[in-house]
Amino acid sequence: MGGVCMRQPRSLPCIFQFFRLSATVGVFLVVCGWADDARAVQDAEGQVIRLGPGVYDMDRIVLDKPHALLEGAGRGVTIVRVPGGIIATAPEPVIRNLTIVGNGTGVGLTLRDVWTARVDDVEIESYGTGIVVELTTEGVKEAGGKTQRQWPGALTPGHWGSRVTLTEMRGVEVVGKGDGIVLRNLLPQGNKGKAGEFFTATTFWGGHIKVEGHALIIGESVWNTKLIGTFIDAGGKDAIVMEGKARRLTLIAVAIDLSNQKKERTGANKLVAMSNKAARTIEYFATNLKQEEIIVRTKRD
């Protein structure tokens, strides 16, 4: 696998720097440009990738070490064309200050079984789904035993206690023809409050979601989702869908715009809850949403 950084021509020859990052991202990076403004840096003590200004081509990026950092020089300044997306599978990743571009399929950013993830000032374009945040049984295994220190609340080897997964996204923009953000809890027990349960808490600060699919899907047994100051530009399907066993959605100063629906897709709603119990846990403040615009039904559009 390989990657190439393609930049605007300069009057002097490009300086090529090669970094073998197999332990970090599983790809070669070829960085074209001056060493001080376009570079890929790996920290041998952890998993740190810094990309300077430029356009980078990669198959995918995998962040599989705790406390990983993927950082660019700014949205629209560092552009990573990565059809396989970014996949984080270890606690406490930080991803910030870059644009990632896909080919219209797949997932742009996957956060799987992470703890206190932070995504700041990231633009995600042209994927089948922009962002997926999910809990799986693999995360349960990682929470105990040899990696128990990675997860707050883990007790003894082979045993994992109740804990909360915290994900924060600030200034994130998702643009594409598919769905925007999907939250999933794939644990068989869900969020029942018993010993050993994971409780989800995902907060979006600001940002812009402009997609033709659903802007936000809150899956079964996903709890405590907050949007604060987010602008949703819905393109045809119901903007927000809350599955029947999802709980506690809070919208604060959120704008949901349905004006860009395609003519053949009119009739989409701002918010659909798949059960009355889910609908009763929705709160909204300073948001262009009325109680009668919260639709309860058993099937998605």
Backbone as CSV, one residue per row, in Angstrom:
resi,resn,N_x,N_y,N_z,CA_x,CA_y,CA_z,C_x,C_y,C_z
1,MET,0.848,-1.188,0.000,0.000,0.000,0.000,0.885,1.239,0.000
2,GLY,0.352,2.330,-0.488,1.170,3.515,-0.542,0.350,4.765,-0.556
3,GLY,1.040,5.879,-0.371,0.354,7.145,-0.408,1.263,8.190,-1.008
4,VAL,0.671,9.179,-1.627,1.454,10.228,-2.268,0.867,11.571,-1.899
5,CYS,1.722,12.488,-1.542,1.296,13.864,-1.304,1.489,14.644,-2.585
6,MET,0.411,15.192,-3.097,0.487,15.955,-4.341,0.258,17.426,-4.023
7,ARG,1.189,18.267,-4.406,1.097,19.678,-4.067,1.224,20.541,-5.307
8,GLN,0.918,21.795,-5.160,1.087,22.732,-6.266,2.567,22.827,-6.637
9,PRO,2.899,22.923,-7.945,4.301,23.001,-8.351,4.977,24.217,-7.738
10,ARG,6.267,24.029,-7.409,7.059,25.140,-6.897,8.211,25.417,-7.849
11,SER,8.827,26.536,-7.647,9.925,26.892,-8.532,11.148,26.021,-8.304
12,LEU,11.283,25.483,-7.086,12.393,24.601,-6.771,11.874,23.172,-6.660
13,PRO,12.748,22.180,-6.887,12.299,20.789,-6.825,11.718,20.462,-5.460
14,CYS,10.759,19.522,-5.461,10.173,19.052,-4.203,11.203,18.252,-3.418
15,ILE,11.083,18.309,-2.131,11.904,17.490,-1.252,11.043,16.326,-0.787
16,PHE,11.451,15.106,-1.073,10.668,13.929,-0.699,11.190,13.379,0.617
17,GLN,10.254,13.109,1.513,10.610,12.498,2.779,9.776,11.245,2.925
18,PHE,10.399,10.144,3.235,9.707,8.872,3.349,9.681,8.448,4.814
19,PHE,8.510,8.071,5.258,8.359,7.605,6.629,7.640,6.266,6.596
20,ARG,8.232,5.257,7.189,7.548,3.977,7.294,6.707,4.002,8.557
21,LEU,5.383,4.023,8.411,4.473,4.153,9.547,3.608,2.909,9.680
22,SER,4.164,1.763,9.432,3.337,0.559,9.464,2.714,0.354,10.823
23,ALA,3.434,0.670,11.894,2.875,0.478,13.231,1.837,1.525,13.553
24,THR,1.833,2.595,12.772,0.947,3.707,13.078,-0.279,3.743,12.184
25,VAL,-0.078,3.746,10.888,-1.218,3.863,9.985,-1.291,2.748,8.966
26,GLY,-0.292,1.886,8.939,-0.334,0.761,8.021,-0.117,1.136,6.572
27,VAL,0.419,2.329,6.302,0.670,2.742,4.930,2.001,3.474,4.867
28,PHE,2.513,3.637,3.672,3.645,4.540,3.447,3.094,5.944,3.212
29,LEU,3.787,6.910,3.747,3.481,8.302,3.427,4.632,8.852,2.596
30,VAL,4.308,9.508,1.509,5.302,10.211,0.726,4.952,11.686,0.811
31,VAL,5.804,12.450,1.439,5.493,13.847,1.699,6.288,14.707,0.736
32,CYS,5.607,15.502,-0.023,6.247,16.327,-1.047,6.150,17.781,-0.629
33,GLY,7.283,18.432,-0.441,7.247,19.827,-0.050,8.395,20.136,0.888
34,TRP,8.408,21.326,1.428,9.472,21.714,2.338,9.302,21.003,3.665
35,ALA,10.411,20.667,4.280,10.377,19.891,5.519,9.670,20.640,6.634
36,ASP,9.657,21.982,6.565,9.063,22.735,7.668,7.575,22.975,7.483
37,ASP,6.997,22.660,6.332,5.574,22.950,6.169,4.780,21.767,5.640
38,ALA,5.412,20.673,5.333,4.670,19.488,4.922,5.429,18.280,5.424
39,ARG,4.921,17.693,6.497,5.695,16.629,7.111,4.778,15.625,7.786
40,ALA,5.267,14.425,7.930,4.558,13.394,8.682,5.497,12.950,9.784
41,VAL,5.064,13.031,11.011,5.928,12.762,12.150,5.329,11.636,12.974
42,GLN,6.135,10.631,13.273,5.699,9.555,14.157,6.471,9.636,15.452
43,ASP,5.761,9.622,16.561,6.369,9.589,17.872,6.586,8.138,18.255
44,ALA,7.835,7.754,18.467,8.131,6.353,18.772,7.514,5.912,20.092
45,GLU,7.227,6.840,20.971,6.652,6.486,22.263,5.154,6.271,22.196
46,GLY,4.518,6.714,21.163,3.072,6.574,21.069,2.652,6.500,19.614
47,GLN,1.525,7.121,19.312,1.037,7.103,17.943,0.645,8.531,17.595
48,VAL,1.587,9.272,17.092,1.387,10.682,16.777,1.687,10.889,15.301
49,ILE,0.720,11.404,14.570,0.903,11.691,13.153,0.537,13.144,12.926
50,ARG,1.500,13.919,12.480,1.249,15.324,12.146,1.496,15.520,10.658
51,LEU,0.511,16.063,10.001,0.586,16.291,8.557,0.540,17.783,8.292
52,GLY,1.522,18.277,7.562,1.561,19.694,7.229,0.641,20.018,6.069
53,PRO,0.693,21.239,5.580,-0.148,21.619,4.437,0.134,20.733,3.231
54,GLY,-0.915,20.403,2.505,-0.739,19.590,1.315,-1.906,18.643,1.117
55,VAL,-1.813,17.861,0.060,-2.834,16.874,-0.275,-2.179,15.508,-0.219
56,TYR,-2.744,14.606,0.579,-2.160,13.301,0.804,-3.110,12.216,0.288
57,ASP,-2.577,11.190,-0.338,-3.355,10.040,-0.785,-2.967,8.824,0.044
58,MET,-3.950,8.209,0.678,-3.715,7.012,1.483,-4.867,6.047,1.274
59,ASP,-4.608,4.760,1.525,-5.696,3.783,1.462,-6.631,3.948,2.648
60,ARG,-6.054,3.966,3.851,-6.810,4.210,5.070,-5.829,4.527,6.185
61,ILE,-6.343,5.034,7.281,-5.531,5.335,8.458,-6.139,4.580,9.636
62,VAL,-5.302,3.815,10.350,-5.763,3.061,11.513,-5.028,3.578,12.742
63,LEU,-5.779,4.033,13.726,-5.225,4.479,15.010,-5.573,3.406,16.038
64,ASP,-4.622,2.564,16.352,-4.911,1.415,17.213,-4.096,1.406,18.500
65,LYS,-3.510,2.553,18.849,-2.797,2.692,20.107,-3.523,3.709,20.980
66,PRO,-3.544,3.510,22.310,-4.167,4.506,23.192,-3.507,5.876,23.044
67,HIS,-4.310,6.925,23.202,-3.829,8.318,23.179,-3.252,8.711,21.824
68,ALA,-3.736,8.129,20.765,-3.235,8.463,19.429,-3.630,9.888,19.055
69,LEU,-2.769,10.532,18.287,-3.036,11.879,17.782,-2.837,11.899,16.271
70,LEU,-3.852,12.368,15.564,-3.750,12.641,14.128,-4.081,14.108,13.951
71,GLU,-3.106,14.887,13.477,-3.272,16.341,13.448,-2.783,16.908,12.122
72,GLY,-3.613,17.768,11.538,-3.214,18.480,10.345,-2.928,19.938,10.642
73,ALA,-2.746,20.720,9.585,-2.446,22.144,9.731,-3.697,23.012,9.642
74,GLY,-4.856,22.388,9.418,-6.105,23.140,9.337,-7.040,22.524,8.314
75,ARG,-8.329,22.746,8.496,-9.304,22.274,7.509,-9.080,22.985,6.192
76,GLY,-9.061,22.195,5.123,-8.803,22.769,3.822,-7.343,23.075,3.555
77,VAL,-6.510,22.954,4.559,-5.064,23.176,4.423,-4.349,21.830,4.324
78,THR,-4.708,20.932,5.226,-4.259,19.546,5.131,-5.440,18.723,4.620
79,ILE,-5.308,18.156,3.437,-6.384,17.385,2.818,-5.887,15.957,2.619
80,VAL,-6.610,15.016,3.193,-6.227,13.611,3.086,-7.294,12.891,2.268
81,ARG,-6.894,12.412,1.091,-7.807,11.620,0.266,-7.624,10.162,0.663
82,VAL,-8.603,9.665,1.414,-8.442,8.354,2.044,-9.753,7.580,1.915
83,PRO,-9.946,6.828,0.824,-11.219,6.139,0.594,-11.589,5.144,1.692
84,GLY,-10.578,4.567,2.353,-10.857,3.635,3.445,-11.157,4.312,4.762
85,GLY,-11.033,5.624,4.822,-11.374,6.380,6.015,-10.339,6.267,7.124
86,ILE,-10.685,6.879,8.248,-9.891,6.816,9.470,-10.619,5.906,10.444
87,ILE,-9.887,4.950,11.029,-10.487,4.000,11.966,-9.703,4.069,13.265
88,ALA,-10.356,4.469,14.352,-9.734,4.507,15.675,-10.340,3.406,16.526
89,THR,-9.484,2.573,17.132,-9.969,1.402,17.869,-9.378,1.296,19.262
90,ALA,-8.791,2.362,19.779,-8.188,2.335,21.105,-8.607,3.574,21.878
91,PRO,-8.508,3.553,23.204,-8.990,4.675,24.015,-8.275,5.991,23.738
92,GLU,-9.039,7.052,23.858,-8.576,8.433,23.904,-7.848,8.920,22.650
93,PRO,-8.393,8.684,21.476,-7.783,9.287,20.283,-8.162,10.763,20.168
94,VAL,-7.285,11.526,19.515,-7.556,12.928,19.208,-7.291,13.115,17.714
95,ILE,-8.287,13.655,17.010,-8.168,13.890,15.566,-8.575,15.336,15.321
96,ARG,-7.725,16.106,14.665,-8.052,17.527,14.542,-7.358,18.187,13.350
97,ASN,-8.003,19.270,12.899,-7.405,20.225,11.963,-7.034,19.627,10.608
98,LEU,-7.998,18.972,9.979,-7.731,18.455,8.639,-9.040,18.186,7.918
99,THR,-8.937,17.949,6.627,-10.063,17.557,5.784,-9.778,16.162,5.244
100,ILE,-10.780,15.270,5.318,-10.623,13.959,4.701,-11.695,13.809,3.624
101,VAL,-11.297,13.188,2.522,-12.161,13.081,1.349,-12.204,11.630,0.901
102,GLY,-13.412,11.120,0.647,-13.576,9.752,0.183,-13.995,9.691,-1.271
103,ASN,-14.518,8.516,-1.663,-14.950,8.307,-3.053,-16.453,8.046,-3.144
104,GLY,-17.197,8.460,-2.113,-18.651,8.298,-2.132,-19.153,7.049,-1.459
105,THR,-18.245,6.180,-0.992,-18.646,4.951,-0.311,-17.921,4.845,1.019
106,GLY,-18.292,3.831,1.804,-17.585,3.569,3.052,-17.880,4.596,4.124
107,VAL,-17.052,4.587,5.158,-17.206,5.471,6.316,-15.980,6.367,6.414
108,GLY,-16.214,7.646,6.630,-15.105,8.579,6.730,-14.311,8.421,8.009
109,LEU,-15.002,8.430,9.143,-14.348,8.310,10.447,-15.107,7.304,11.289
110,THR,-14.402,6.266,11.736,-14.991,5.264,12.623,-14.302,5.348,13.978
111,LEU,-15.081,5.544,15.030,-14.582,5.519,16.405,-15.192,4.283,17.063
112,ARG,-14.390,3.257,17.238,-14.899,1.973,17.730,-14.266,1.645,19.085
113,ASP,-15.103,1.549,20.103,-14.641,1.166,21.438,-13.570,2.118,21.954
114,VAL,-13.797,3.420,21.784,-12.828,4.413,22.250,-13.329,5.040,23.546
115,TRP,-12.433,5.721,24.228,-12.765,6.382,25.497,-12.318,7.829,25.403
116,THR,-13.199,8.732,25.739,-12.931,10.178,25.683,-12.291,10.595,24.361
117,ALA,-12.902,10.222,23.279,-12.405,10.630,21.965,-12.686,12.110,21.736
118,ARG,-11.760,12.796,21.039,-11.948,14.193,20.667,-11.719,14.336,19.171
119,VAL,-12.661,14.992,18.513,-12.539,15.294,17.092,-12.812,16.784,16.939
120,ASP,-11.814,17.552,16.537,-11.923,19.008,16.496,-11.571,19.540,15.111
121,ASP,-12.430,20.405,14.589,-12.148,21.123,13.337,-11.741,20.168,12.219
122,VAL,-12.600,19.202,11.981,-12.372,18.215,10.923,-13.513,18.297,9.922
123,GLU,-13.176,18.285,8.636,-14.168,18.255,7.566,-14.132,16.883,6.910
124,ILE,-15.315,16.290,6.726,-15.422,14.939,6.174,-16.324,15.015,4.948
125,GLU,-15.781,14.662,3.783,-16.513,14.826,2.532,-16.573,13.510,1.751
126,SER,-17.718,13.274,1.136,-17.870,12.253,0.085,-17.638,10.827,0.573
127,TYR,-18.392,10.447,1.599,-18.415,9.062,2.049,-19.861,8.570,2.079
128,GLY,-20.038,7.250,2.105,-21.381,6.703,2.261,-21.984,7.093,3.596
129,THR,-21.147,7.102,4.641,-21.507,7.595,5.970,-20.342,8.423,6.472
130,GLY,-20.633,9.581,7.022,-19.548,10.458,7.464,-18.814,9.931,8.676
131,ILE,-19.552,9.693,9.766,-18.952,9.282,11.040,-19.774,8.151,11.636
132,VAL,-19.098,7.135,12.155,-19.745,6.069,12.929,-19.047,5.989,14.281
133,VAL,-19.827,6.079,15.351,-19.324,5.871,16.704,-20.027,4.633,17.241
134,GLU,-19.243,3.630,17.654,-19.887,2.389,18.055,-19.166,1.702,19.204
135,LEU,-19.965,0.975,19.973,-19.468,0.086,21.023,-19.707,-1.338,20.578
136,THR,-18.703,-2.213,20.753,-18.832,-3.604,20.354,-18.373,-4.516,21.485
137,THR,-18.601,-5.796,21.304,-18.159,-6.762,22.313,-16.638,-6.814,22.400
138,GLU,-15.938,-6.430,21.338,-14.480,-6.387,21.405,-14.015,-5.361,22.430
139,GLY,-14.766,-4.268,22.546,-14.439,-3.273,23.550,-14.594,-3.812,24.955
140,VAL,-15.569,-4.682,25.147,-15.752,-5.317,26.441,-14.515,-6.134,26.803
141,LYS,-13.999,-6.888,25.843,-12.808,-7.708,26.087,-11.607,-6.835,26.427
142,GLU,-11.475,-5.735,25.696,-10.335,-4.865,25.922,-10.419,-4.136,27.256
143,ALA,-11.620,-3.988,27.790,-11.794,-3.232,29.024,-11.216,-3.956,30.222
144,GLY,-11.162,-5.274,30.190,-10.635,-6.045,31.308,-9.356,-6.733,30.914
145,GLY,-8.850,-7.540,31.816,-7.675,-8.336,31.501,-6.437,-7.490,31.312
146,LYS,-5.676,-7.805,30.277,-4.353,-7.203,30.113,-4.400,-5.712,29.841
147,THR,-5.516,-5.194,29.358,-5.591,-3.775,29.018,-6.518,-3.017,29.958
148,GLN,-6.726,-3.535,31.167,-7.717,-2.910,32.042,-7.387,-1.456,32.353
149,ARG,-6.111,-1.084,32.330,-5.763,0.292,32.675,-6.237,1.281,31.620
150,GLN,-6.571,0.792,30.452,-7.000,1.682,29.383,-8.425,2.196,29.603
151,TRP,-9.187,1.531,30.434,-10.599,1.880,30.590,-10.897,2.218,32.047
152,PRO,-11.201,3.453,32.370,-11.589,3.793,33.745,-12.754,2.936,34.198
153,GLY,-12.675,2.445,35.415,-13.756,1.625,35.969,-13.494,0.140,35.883
154,ALA,-12.483,-0.275,35.084,-12.155,-1.696,35.033,-11.616,-2.117,36.393
155,LEU,-11.998,-3.267,36.862,-11.674,-3.673,38.219,-10.500,-4.647,38.261
156,THR,-10.747,-5.894,37.979,-9.705,-6.891,38.052,-9.587,-7.592,36.702
157,PRO,-8.469,-8.277,36.451,-8.340,-8.978,35.177,-9.517,-9.894,34.896
158,GLY,-10.062,-9.744,33.687,-11.198,-10.571,33.300,-12.535,-10.024,33.745
159,HIS,-12.541,-8.908,34.484,-13.808,-8.333,34.937,-13.827,-6.870,34.533
160,TRP,-14.935,-6.401,34.068,-15.049,-4.998,33.689,-16.280,-4.402,34.341
161,GLY,-16.122,-3.231,34.915,-17.223,-2.605,35.633,-17.937,-1.575,34.789
162,SER,-18.993,-1.000,35.333,-19.753,0.000,34.593,-18.874,1.220,34.319
163,ARG,-19.069,1.797,33.156,-18.292,2.980,32.785,-19.064,3.798,31.742
164,VAL,-18.592,4.987,31.484,-19.214,5.850,30.485,-18.214,6.096,29.366
165,THR,-18.642,5.959,28.125,-17.794,6.331,26.993,-18.137,7.760,26.601
166,LEU,-17.133,8.592,26.513,-17.323,10.016,26.241,-16.707,10.375,24.901
167,THR,-17.513,10.919,24.013,-17.019,11.362,22.708,-17.440,12.811,22.503
168,GLU,-16.481,13.664,22.171,-16.780,15.067,21.904,-16.285,15.440,20.512
169,MET,-17.139,16.147,19.774,-16.780,16.634,18.453,-17.068,18.123,18.401
170,ARG,-16.077,18.891,18.009,-16.194,20.348,17.975,-15.846,20.857,16.577
171,GLY,-16.755,21.631,16.015,-16.487,22.236,14.717,-16.294,21.226,13.604
172,VAL,-17.057,20.141,13.637,-16.927,19.091,12.628,-17.963,19.325,11.532
173,GLU,-17.529,19.233,10.282,-18.422,19.382,9.134,-18.468,18.076,8.365
174,VAL,-19.686,17.600,8.093,-19.885,16.367,7.333,-20.705,16.712,6.096
175,VAL,-20.170,16.395,4.913,-20.844,16.681,3.655,-20.828,15.419,2.802
176,GLY,-21.982,15.028,2.276,-21.997,13.849,1.421,-23.397,13.468,0.998
177,LYS,-23.498,12.391,0.212,-24.791,11.941,-0.300,-25.431,10.859,0.565
178,GLY,-24.687,10.337,1.532,-25.229,9.307,2.411,-25.691,9.878,3.731
179,ASP,-25.540,9.098,4.811,-25.886,9.554,6.152,-24.721,10.335,6.748
180,GLY,-25.057,11.195,7.700,-24.028,12.022,8.319,-23.307,11.321,9.445
181,ILE,-23.997,11.133,10.573,-23.400,10.559,11.776,-24.294,9.435,12.282
182,VAL,-23.688,8.296,12.597,-24.425,7.134,13.100,-23.811,6.718,14.428
183,LEU,-24.639,6.611,15.456,-24.208,6.156,16.783,-24.780,4.766,17.023
184,ARG,-23.924,3.819,17.404,-24.365,2.440,17.589,-23.889,1.889,18.922
185,ASN,-24.740,1.120,19.565,-24.357,0.337,20.730,-24.659,-1.118,20.394
186,LEU,-23.628,-1.879,20.062,-23.805,-3.246,19.600,-23.652,-4.274,20.720
187,LEU,-23.579,-3.811,21.963,-23.491,-4.755,23.077,-24.837,-5.444,23.275
188,PRO,-24.856,-6.754,23.496,-26.123,-7.477,23.638,-26.996,-6.941,24.759
189,GLN,-26.377,-6.468,25.865,-27.155,-6.009,27.005,-27.592,-4.560,26.898
190,GLY,-27.000,-3.836,25.960,-27.386,-2.442,25.801,-27.068,-1.602,27.015
191,ASN,-27.934,-0.667,27.347,-27.750,0.237,28.489,-28.847,-0.012,29.515
192,LYS,-28.757,-1.085,30.242,-29.787,-1.412,31.230,-29.398,-1.000,32.644
193,GLY,-28.198,-0.486,32.805,-27.800,-0.014,34.119,-27.272,-1.090,35.031
194,LYS,-27.083,-2.296,34.546,-26.566,-3.370,35.374,-25.041,-3.312,35.399
195,ALA,-24.459,-4.025,36.356,-23.002,-4.058,36.454,-22.407,-4.530,35.141
196,GLY,-21.376,-3.837,34.707,-20.729,-4.217,33.467,-21.269,-3.517,32.248
197,GLU,-22.218,-2.588,32.420,-22.780,-1.902,31.261,-21.927,-0.708,30.848
198,PHE,-21.961,-0.399,29.575,-21.358,0.820,29.054,-22.461,1.862,28.867
199,PHE,-22.223,3.079,29.333,-23.148,4.167,29.081,-22.493,5.127,28.095
200,THR,-23.222,5.492,27.068,-22.670,6.359,26.041,-23.011,7.811,26.320
201,ALA,-22.088,8.699,25.998,-22.333,10.135,26.110,-21.581,10.812,24.971
202,THR,-22.310,11.300,23.996,-21.702,11.904,22.813,-22.199,13.340,22.676
203,THR,-21.279,14.282,22.546,-21.636,15.694,22.456,-21.034,16.301,21.193
204,PHE,-21.866,17.015,20.436,-21.430,17.742,19.245,-21.526,19.235,19.534
205,TRP,-20.416,19.919,19.431,-20.370,21.361,19.646,-20.222,22.040,18.288
206,GLY,-21.224,22.838,17.930,-21.148,23.534,16.654,-21.146,22.559,15.491
207,GLY,-20.475,22.933,14.433,-20.368,22.056,13.276,-21.538,22.178,12.319
208,HIS,-21.422,21.459,11.207,-22.390,21.548,10.120,-22.538,20.165,9.502
209,ILE,-23.757,19.704,9.366,-24.036,18.422,8.733,-24.894,18.693,7.511
210,LYS,-24.339,18.419,6.325,-25.067,18.634,5.086,-24.991,17.354,4.260
211,VAL,-26.028,16.538,4.351,-26.038,15.239,3.682,-27.403,15.002,3.041
212,GLU,-27.435,14.058,2.103,-28.705,13.712,1.472,-29.442,12.609,2.232
213,GLY,-28.735,11.891,3.074,-29.372,10.878,3.911,-29.805,11.477,5.237
214,HIS,-29.827,10.648,6.284,-30.128,11.135,7.631,-28.915,11.889,8.170
215,ALA,-29.153,13.015,8.787,-28.039,13.760,9.378,-27.488,13.037,10.596
216,LEU,-28.374,12.482,11.425,-27.961,11.814,12.659,-28.876,10.636,12.930
217,ILE,-28.281,9.458,13.116,-29.025,8.265,13.518,-28.514,7.845,14.890
218,ILE,-29.407,7.842,15.874,-29.061,7.440,17.237,-29.585,6.027,17.429
219,GLY,-28.671,5.071,17.487,-29.051,3.672,17.471,-29.627,3.166,18.778
220,GLU,-30.053,1.906,18.749,-30.628,1.268,19.929,-29.653,1.313,21.102
221,SER,-30.186,1.632,22.260,-29.423,1.628,23.523,-28.273,2.629,23.535
222,VAL,-28.353,3.652,22.705,-27.406,4.765,22.781,-28.039,5.854,23.637
223,TRP,-27.336,6.284,24.656,-27.875,7.261,25.600,-27.076,8.562,25.550
224,ASN,-27.724,9.622,26.011,-27.046,10.888,26.318,-26.321,11.493,25.112
225,THR,-27.092,11.844,24.107,-26.551,12.518,22.933,-26.931,13.989,22.992
226,LYS,-25.958,14.870,22.802,-26.213,16.310,22.855,-25.672,16.983,21.601
227,LEU,-26.461,17.888,21.048,-26.022,18.762,19.969,-26.157,20.189,20.453
228,ILE,-25.086,20.961,20.359,-25.074,22.327,20.855,-24.570,23.247,19.750
229,GLY,-25.456,24.080,19.234,-25.056,25.029,18.204,-24.728,24.408,16.860
230,THR,-25.294,23.260,16.568,-25.026,22.555,15.315,-26.041,22.967,14.255
231,PHE,-25.576,23.126,13.020,-26.471,23.435,11.902,-26.645,22.189,11.053
232,ILE,-27.893,21.763,10.872,-28.212,20.572,10.092,-28.918,21.012,8.825
233,ASP,-28.312,20.695,7.701,-28.844,21.046,6.383,-29.359,19.749,5.762
234,ALA,-30.624,19.435,6.004,-31.180,18.145,5.599,-31.467,18.130,4.103
235,GLY,-31.152,16.995,3.465,-31.262,16.933,2.024,-32.394,16.096,1.488
236,GLY,-33.195,15.477,2.324,-34.304,14.707,1.770,-34.883,13.677,2.701
237,LYS,-34.059,13.065,3.559,-34.574,12.106,4.523,-34.775,12.797,5.872
238,ASP,-35.450,12.088,6.786,-35.638,12.641,8.125,-34.276,13.047,8.694
239,ALA,-34.208,14.258,9.239,-32.914,14.792,9.664,-32.319,13.981,10.814
240,ILE,-33.065,13.802,11.883,-32.594,13.052,13.047,-33.526,11.873,13.280
241,VAL,-32.943,10.694,13.430,-33.719,9.487,13.734,-33.218,8.916,15.049
242,MET,-34.144,8.663,15.953,-33.816,8.125,17.274,-34.482,6.766,17.397
243,GLU,-33.678,5.695,17.465,-34.236,4.353,17.549,-35.033,4.157,18.838
244,GLY,-35.835,3.087,18.850,-36.809,2.911,19.930,-36.218,2.820,21.320
245,LYS,-35.019,2.213,21.452,-34.416,2.064,22.775,-33.347,3.112,23.054
246,ALA,-33.205,4.073,22.174,-32.295,5.186,22.436,-32.931,6.101,23.480
247,ARG,-32.103,6.805,24.239,-32.614,7.655,25.302,-31.790,8.936,25.425
248,ARG,-32.482,9.999,25.825,-31.869,11.254,26.247,-31.114,11.976,25.133
249,LEU,-31.888,12.586,24.275,-31.351,13.467,23.245,-31.618,14.902,23.668
250,THR,-30.570,15.731,23.667,-30.690,17.136,24.029,-30.204,18.001,22.869
251,LEU,-31.044,18.949,22.445,-30.699,19.887,21.376,-30.694,21.296,21.962
252,ILE,-29.572,21.986,21.835,-29.444,23.345,22.353,-28.957,24.244,21.222
253,ALA,-29.749,25.231,20.865,-29.396,26.175,19.796,-29.029,25.452,18.508
254,VAL,-29.830,24.463,18.158,-29.610,23.690,16.938,-30.547,24.208,15.853
255,ALA,-30.040,24.370,14.653,-30.860,24.785,13.516,-31.006,23.610,12.558
256,ILE,-32.251,23.240,12.261,-32.531,22.142,11.337,-33.245,22.731,10.131
257,ASP,-32.573,22.708,8.992,-33.094,23.331,7.775,-33.525,22.245,6.795
258,LEU,-34.804,22.229,6.460,-35.334,21.263,5.492,-35.543,21.884,4.116
259,SER,-35.103,23.106,3.916,-35.432,23.821,2.679,-34.703,23.267,1.460
260,ASN,-33.649,22.496,1.667,-32.880,21.982,0.527,-33.296,20.582,0.106
261,GLN,-34.446,20.127,0.572,-34.928,18.823,0.141,-35.163,18.810,-1.368
262,LYS,-34.810,17.706,-1.963,-35.111,17.547,-3.375,-36.611,17.369,-3.566
263,LYS,-37.111,17.835,-4.691,-38.558,17.812,-4.914,-39.145,16.408,-4.786
264,GLU,-38.398,15.403,-5.256,-38.948,14.041,-5.209,-38.876,13.441,-3.809
265,ARG,-38.284,14.177,-2.865,-38.134,13.636,-1.513,-38.812,14.509,-0.463
266,THR,-39.748,15.300,-0.835,-40.413,16.158,0.138,-41.170,15.325,1.142
267,GLY,-41.387,15.888,2.302,-42.117,15.178,3.343,-41.239,14.650,4.449
268,ALA,-39.939,14.903,4.382,-39.048,14.485,5.458,-39.322,15.318,6.708
269,ASN,-38.955,14.776,7.849,-39.214,15.422,9.126,-37.921,15.852,9.796
270,LYS,-38.062,16.766,10.731,-36.889,17.213,11.474,-36.400,16.147,12.437
271,LEU,-37.325,15.496,13.132,-36.913,14.527,14.147,-37.943,13.412,14.225
272,VAL,-37.465,12.176,14.122,-38.336,11.006,14.215,-37.835,10.121,15.347
273,ALA,-38.719,9.779,16.261,-38.419,8.823,17.333,-39.177,7.535,17.050
274,MET,-38.513,6.409,17.257,-39.096,5.123,16.907,-39.900,4.498,18.041
275,SER,-40.097,5.243,19.122,-40.963,4.787,20.213,-41.363,5.991,21.050
276,ASN,-42.466,5.867,21.767,-42.902,6.935,22.664,-41.909,7.129,23.805
277,LYS,-41.310,6.042,24.267,-40.335,6.168,25.352,-39.139,6.990,24.905
278,ALA,-38.689,6.756,23.690,-37.583,7.560,23.168,-37.996,9.022,23.046
279,ALA,-39.179,9.268,22.521,-39.647,10.640,22.312,-39.736,11.404,23.628
280,ARG,-40.111,10.720,24.705,-40.268,11.400,25.997,-38.939,11.818,26.603
281,THR,-37.835,11.322,26.079,-36.526,11.692,26.631,-35.835,12.769,25.801
282,ILE,-36.546,13.387,24.871,-35.978,14.447,24.029,-36.199,15.799,24.704
283,GLU,-35.151,16.581,24.787,-35.228,17.951,25.294,-34.627,18.891,24.257
284,TYR,-35.215,20.084,24.126,-34.667,21.045,23.175,-34.861,22.459,23.703
285,PHE,-33.856,23.287,23.454,-33.846,24.667,23.936,-33.279,25.553,22.828
286,ALA,-33.920,26.683,22.594,-33.450,27.647,21.584,-33.189,26.957,20.249
287,THR,-34.044,26.031,19.888,-33.908,25.234,18.666,-35.179,25.389,17.839
288,ASN,-35.045,25.440,16.517,-36.229,25.613,15.663,-36.972,24.285,15.499
289,LEU,-37.478,23.810,16.612,-38.213,22.550,16.668,-39.425,22.729,17.560
290,LYS,-40.574,22.283,17.077,-41.801,22.321,17.864,-42.171,20.908,18.283
291,GLN,-42.954,20.826,19.346,-43.327,19.506,19.853,-44.037,18.673,18.787
292,GLU,-44.872,19.316,17.991,-45.604,18.569,16.960,-44.698,18.124,15.806
293,GLU,-43.454,18.631,15.772,-42.512,18.208,14.737,-41.694,16.988,15.156
294,ILE,-41.908,16.516,16.360,-41.296,15.265,16.809,-42.249,14.137,16.446
295,ILE,-41.923,13.385,15.438,-42.806,12.357,14.906,-42.443,11.007,15.530
296,VAL,-43.451,10.284,15.970,-43.237,8.940,16.514,-43.787,7.936,15.529
297,ARG,-42.911,7.029,15.071,-43.355,5.978,14.177,-42.399,4.791,14.298
298,THR,-42.765,3.671,13.743,-42.007,2.449,13.946,-41.055,2.127,12.806
299,LYS,-41.118,2.883,11.701,-40.224,2.636,10.582,-39.592,3.924,10.118
300,ARG,-38.333,3.816,9.664,-37.679,4.979,9.087,-38.241,5.275,7.717
301,ASP,-37.978,6.501,7.215,-38.390,6.829,5.867,-37.502,6.120,4.856
